Amino acid sequence: MRLRELETLAAIFETGSASEAARLLGVTQPAISRTLARLEEKLGFELFNRVNGRLVTTRRAEAIRAEVQNLLDGLHNLTRITDQLSKGRVGELRFGCARPSCSNSLLQEDRRCSNSQARHGSTGQGRS
């Protein structure tokens, strides 16, 4: 499946209508209908029943609904992470300590790592 097909499916799942899905995606209703028709032809089965102007999911569509959303969520997360990486933000670690001695030890270790990176010119960027 192509990304546009996944986005089309998700929009129809959300709205139950080709015209509303088109509005959501910023395309025309005929474009949504063509994408859906091509996808159903490629898959060899209908994903939606047309009932009173609405698109009602079939059992087969319901069987893939969660996976379609998972794929789109994963792509969104990947895009967010790569955007953060391109801005030099490699992540953030948060933790809590119950004892003061624990937090003091962690702060000392953090300082030691920072000093070592400064001496060696390492920022952690550009590594995989």
Secondary structure, DSSP 4 states (H G I P E B T S, - for coil): --HHHHHHHHHHHHHS-HHHHHHHHTS-HHHHHHHHHHHHHHHTS-SEEEETTEEEE-HHHHHHHHHHHHHHHHHHHHHHHHHHHHTT---------SSHHHHHHHHHHHHHHHHHHHHHT--STT--
